């Protein structure tokens, strides 16, 4: 799921890997089956729906040059927008 999203998005997308600094996605991202509603959705709506279906503790954050998806709860990113939390 994360790798497919990374390829499809027109901007940089980083996500938590396992083990850290590897290319393999975190097990939550590999094992979660995501079902998207029918119809056209904005990128933000896709991200919100995706994160809503992940196990608790995930956060999607838009930074100035990248979109990140990590298992964290951080409010202290300068100039960032928290898009969704699970």
VEXDREN-2710 file (C-alpha; in Angstrom, 1 decimal):
% VEXDREN-2710
k/r/px/py/pz
1/UNK/0.0/0.0/0.0
2/UNK/2.7/2.5/1.0
3/UNK/4.9/1.7/-2.0
4/UNK/2.0/2.0/-4.4
5/UNK/1.0/5.4/-2.9
6/UNK/4.6/6.6/-3.1
7/UNK/4.7/5.8/-6.8
8/UNK/1.3/7.4/-7.5
9/UNK/1.8/10.7/-5.7
10/UNK/3.2/13.7/-7.6
11/UNK/5.4/14.7/-4.6
12/UNK/7.7/13.1/-2.1
13/UNK/6.1/10.6/0.2
14/UNK/8.1/9.1/3.1
15/UNK/6.8/6.4/5.4
16/UNK/8.0/4.4/8.4
17/UNK/10.0/1.4/7.5
18/UNK/10.9/-1.8/9.3
19/UNK/13.6/-2.1/10.3
20/UNK/14.4/1.6/10.4
21/UNK/16.3/3.0/7.4
22/UNK/15.4/0.0/5.3
23/UNK/13.2/0.0/2.2
24/UNK/10.6/-2.3/3.7
25/UNK/7.4/-0.7/4.9
26/UNK/6.3/-1.0/8.5
27/UNK/4.2/-4.2/9.1
28/UNK/1.1/-2.1/9.8
29/UNK/1.4/-0.6/6.3
30/UNK/1.9/-4.0/4.8
31/UNK/-0.9/-5.9/6.7
32/UNK/-3.7/-3.3/6.8
33/UNK/-6.4/-3.8/4.1
34/UNK/-7.7/-0.4/3.1
35/UNK/-11.0/0.1/1.4
36/UNK/-11.6/3.4/-0.4
37/UNK/-15.1/4.8/-1.0
38/UNK/-16.3/5.0/-4.6
39/UNK/-15.9/8.2/-6.6
40/UNK/-13.4/11.0/-7.0
41/UNK/-11.5/12.1/-3.9
42/UNK/-8.9/14.7/-3.2
43/UNK/-5.5/13.6/-2.2
44/UNK/-6.2/14.9/1.3
45/UNK/-9.4/12.8/1.5
46/UNK/-7.5/9.7/0.4
47/UNK/-4.8/10.3/3.1
48/UNK/-7.5/10.9/5.8
49/UNK/-9.3/7.7/4.8
50/UNK/-6.1/5.7/4.7
51/UNK/-4.9/6.8/8.1
52/UNK/-8.4/6.3/9.6
53/UNK/-8.1/2.6/8.7
54/UNK/-4.6/2.1/10.1
55/UNK/-4.0/0.8/13.6
56/UNK/-3.9/3.5/16.4
57/UNK/-0.8/5.7/16.6
58/UNK/-0.2/6.7/12.9
59/UNK/0.1/10.3/11.9
60/UNK/0.1/11.8/8.4
61/UNK/1.9/15.2/8.2
62/UNK/2.4/17.6/5.3
63/UNK/5.8/19.4/5.5
64/UNK/6.9/22.1/3.1
65/UNK/8.5/19.6/0.6
66/UNK/7.2/16.2/1.6
67/UNK/4.3/14.2/2.9
68/UNK/5.2/11.8/5.8
69/UNK/3.4/8.9/7.4
70/UNK/4.9/7.7/10.7
71/UNK/3.7/5.9/13.8
72/UNK/4.1/9.0/16.0
73/UNK/2.2/11.8/17.7
74/UNK/4.2/14.9/17.1
75/UNK/2.8/18.5/17.1
76/UNK/6.2/20.2/17.0
77/UNK/7.0/20.1/13.3
78/UNK/7.7/23.7/12.2
79/UNK/5.5/24.9/9.4
80/UNK/3.7/21.6/9.0
81/UNK/0.1/20.5/8.8
82/UNK/-1.1/17.4/10.6
83/UNK/-3.5/15.8/8.0
84/UNK/-4.8/12.9/10.0
85/UNK/-4.2/10.6/13.0
86/UNK/-5.3/7.1/13.7
END
